[in-house]
Amino acid sequence: PDSSSDEGITAAEYCNAYKEYIESEGLTVWEYAFIDINGDDIYELLLGGSCEAEGNVVLTYSKQGVNAFVTSRLGYNYIPGQNLFCNADGHMGYYYDNVYSIIDGKWQIVGEGSYSEQYDDNGEIVYDQNGNFLYKYTWNNMEVTKNNYYSSLAAVYDDTDAVRIPECMPAEKLMGVLQSGTPELTAYNRVYYEDSTDIHRYEIIVSDV
């Protein structure tokens, strides 16, 4: 959990701060969810954009005020109460796993990795002898093997307990909730990962649709 001391902050206080931040930044909110990342009495607020390009904005609050960071809209999960949030996404041959914690009221990265397709001198994609893509893996800006990449990620983020929000709430309710200062945590679903031996890590979300 976050080690900062923010005792005495009420729900009404941080809800009002979130409301003022949204209004001052002119944020367009498509949907929202209150989540508990760091296990304190201050809920974080996930604001979903209308498309992947807009992404999400995740707000937290401390005595220093509101702190926000932008994530991909779909590629995120977190471990409730353990102060760990993973932004994992990518496309077109480039993918990443970035893990954040809230430290002294601010979002700080605690581990970052990426992997990307490799190309030869002619700009052609390189494959292995089995016809699979060859990826270049980096962790904390250092090149590593695939196995080292996933072991390094697991060392800072055990996705066994990772969750996602199955369905955020419509934005029309948000300002009223913030005005009343009565936030409620949004239900979540567990996330399960199936690791491919060749290319990608696949995410299976168990939810009614």
N, C-alpha and C positions, 0 to 999 in steps of 0.2 A: 504493500500500500504506500501511497504518497506520504513522505515523511514531513511535509510542511504542516504547520499548525494553523488551522482555520476554524477553531472552535468558536462558536457564537454566531456563525453565519447562518441565517435562517433561509428557508425555502423561498419566502417572499423576497428576500434580498437578492439571491442569485437569479430568481425568475425575472425580477425587475431589471437586473443587469443584462440578462439575455435579451429581453424585450428591447431595451435601449440600444443594444449592439445591433440587433437585426434592423431596427429602424434607421440607425445612423449609417449603416453600411448599405442600405437599400437592397438587402438580400431578397431574392425571390425563392421562396420555400415551396417545394412541391409536396413534401411530406416530412414528418419528424418523428423522433423517438427519444425518450429519456432513457439513458443507459447508465450503469454503474461500472466504471472502469477501475477506479482506484480504491474502492471500498470505504470511502468516507461518507459523510452525510450530504454531500453536494453532488447531485446528479449531473452527468454530462448530457449535452443536448446535441443529437445528431440531426442535421438539417440536410435533407435530400434534395438534390437538384432535379431538374426535369429530364436530364439526359446524361450520358456518361461523360460528355465533354464538360458539363458543368461540375460534375463530381459532387461530393458531400462536403459540408463544413461541419466540423465537430467542435463544440464549445465546452470549455471548462471554466470554472470561476474560483478565484481565491481573493485574499485581501488586496492583492495587486490589481484586481479587475478581471475582465474576460480575456481569455486567451483562446485563439482559434487556429485550427489548421485544416487544410483542404486534402481530402483523400479522393481516390477513385470512387465512383458511385456504387459499383457492384463488388469490387475486389477488396473487401475488408472483412475482418472478424476480430473478436476480442475475447479476453478471458475475464469474466466478471470478478471484480474485487481484487484482482491480482496486479493491477496497474500495467497491463500489457494490451496494446492495440496493434494489430498487424494490417498494414496496407499492402495487399498482394495483388498485382495485376500485370498488364502488359499486352502487347499485340505486335503483329508484323515482325516476329522474330526476336523481340526484346521483352523480357519479363523480369519482375522484381518482387522482393519480399522485404519490406521495411517495417521494423518493429519500434514502437514508441512507448514511452512512459510519461506520466505527469510528474514532474519534479519541481518543487517550489512553485507550483501553480502554472507551470509552462510545459508545453509539449517538447519533449526531447527524444531524439532518436537513440536507441540503445543497440541497434544492430541493423545493418543494411546490406542487402545482397542483390545481385542481378545476374542474369544469364542471357546470352544472345547468340544468334546464329553466327557461324564463321564463314568467311569468304576467301576465295583464292585471289591471286594477282589479277585475274580477269574479271573479278567481280561476281564469280559464280559461287553459289552456296556449296559448302563442303559437306560431304556425307561420309559416314564410316563404312566399313566393309559390308555391313548389313543393310545399307541404304537408309540409315537413320541420320537425322541432323546431328551435327557436332556442335555443341554449345561451349562457349567460353564462360566460365563461372568466376564471379568475383564476390568476395565477402569483406566488408569494411575496406573497400578500395584495394584489396589485394587479390591477385588471381589464385584460385584454389581448384582442387578437383571437385567433381560432382559430389562424391561422398563427403568430402570436407565441407562443402557448401551446406548440405542438408544436416550434417551433424552440428555445424556452427549455428544454423538457424534453430535447431531443436534445443541447443544449449541455452538460448535466450527466450525461446517461445515454444512451450510444449503445447501443441495444438490439440492434445487429447481433450482438453476442457474448453476448446474454442467454441464460440457461439456466434450466431448471426441473428439479426432481426428478421423474422419471417415476413412481416408486413407492417410498415410504418403507419402512423396515423395521418389522416388528411390534414393539410395545413390550416384549413379554416378554423380548426379548434385551437391551434397553437396560441394565438395572441390572447384568447380568452383564458386559457390555462395559465399563461404567464402573468396576466393581469390579476388573477385570483391567487396566485402563489401556491397552487395545489398540484404540483407535478406528481405523476405516478410512473414507476418503471414500466417499460414496454416488455412484453413477453418475448422470449427468444427461443431459438431452436439450437440444439447441438449441431456442430459441423463435424463431418467425418471425411477423412482424406484417404484416397486410394492412390498409392504411389506406383507410377509406371516404372518399369525397369529400363525404359529406353528414353522417353522424352519428357512428358509433362506430369505434374501432380494434379489429379482430378479431384474436384470438390463435389461431394454429394450432400445436398441439403434435403433433409427429410421434413416435408411439410405438406399439409393439405393445400390443394390448388383448385 
